[in-house]
Amino acid sequence: MFYVATVADGENEGEVVGWVHLDAPELDKLRHTAELTVGVREPYRKHGIGSRLLERAMAWANDAGYQKVYQSLPGTNETAIDLLEDFSWETEAVRKDHYLVGDEFVDEVMMARKLCGSVFRAFGSFVSLPPTAISETRSFSCCFHGVREGATTSRSSTDRR
């Protein structure tokens, strides 16, 4: 499953500003899990796009019957760690000096969220939210596009969180 968030209007219309990807391992003993990757381009961070993408992916994983979603990230990515913790993800392990960022070794933080019996906000239909200012002088709205097994969906939304 792969979703992207794009700018819905204005001079940057169609620009990809965020994405989320869920990858299911092909090993039978891991069939209940999915690995998540989520990202938001720096100028668009802290405006709820990552939260919406994460919610969308988690709702999809829950509906698809996955019982656990996991992600590994550099320990220096405090924004992403905070986001995942806001959504009740837990740190399962830390692997010391796993990443080489520039000339510095950085810990890998392995986080996960169990889905079995969890309740997520429904995204069968998107809720219309008021426009959010990225800065005091500019506002935007995003379209979320999902692609899975050749099917494409597009939902328009603006976001606060």
JOWOVEN-V733237 format. One record per backbone hydrogen bond with DSSP energy under -0.5 kcal/mol. NH is the residue of the N-H (numbers start at 1). CO is the residue of the C=O. Records with the same first field share a line. If there is no record, write none. Layout:
BEGIN
NH->CO, CO
END
This chain:
BEGIN
2->147
3->20
4->145
5->18
6->143
7->15
8->141
13->10
14->7
15->12
17->5
18->5
19->39
20->3
21->37
22->1
23->35
25->23
30->27
31->28
33->30
34->68
35->23
36->70
37->21
39->19
41->17
44->41
45->42
47->44
48->161
52->48
53->49
54->50
55->51
56->52
57->53
58->54
59->55
60->56
61->57
62->58
63->59
64->60
65->62
66->61
67->32
68->32
69->113
70->34
71->111
73->109
75->107
77->74
78->76
81->77
82->78
83->79
84->80
85->81
86->82
87->83, 84
88->85
89->84
90->112
92->90, 110
93->110
95->108
96->94
98->95, 106
99->106
101->99, 104
102->100
104->101
106->99
108->95
109->73
110->93, 108
111->71, 109
112->90
113->69
115->67
116->67
118->115
129->127
132->140
134->138
135->138
140->132
142->157
143->6
144->155
145->4, 143
146->153
147->2
148->151
151->148
153->146
155->144
157->142
END
